[in-house]
Amino acid sequence: MANQYWFARTLRAGYVGRDRYGKVMPIAWQGRAVIAGFVLAMLSGGLIMLLTGLYTRFFPLGMAIFVILAIGGAGTFLWAVVTRSDPNKSRAEYLAEKQRARSSGM
C-alpha cells in the first residue's frame, strides 16, 4: 500500500450532521504511536515544570520547557491527523475489511 493511512474518520462518508469533521481514530500502530508521543510530551513537560519549580525555584524555565514540549507534541499530532487520515473510508469500514480478511484466511 503506497499511501498508508494512520487515522480514519469515525463517521460514515455521507454524514451531514453537526460534528462531521474532526473525529478520527487510529487504525494503524503509527497512529497509536503519535497519540502516545503526544501524551508522553505533555506528561514529561508537566513533570519537568513541576520539578524545576520545586527544586530550582526558577518556574519560568519549567513553563517554557512545558510550552515547547506541548507545541511539539500537538504539532506532530495535528500534522499526522491532517496528512495521514483517510478522507473516504470510515473506521468501521476498515474494521469490516479486517474482519473479512481474518474470516477468509482461516
Order of alpha helices (4+ residues) and beta strands (2+ residues): beta-beta-alpha-alpha-beta-alpha
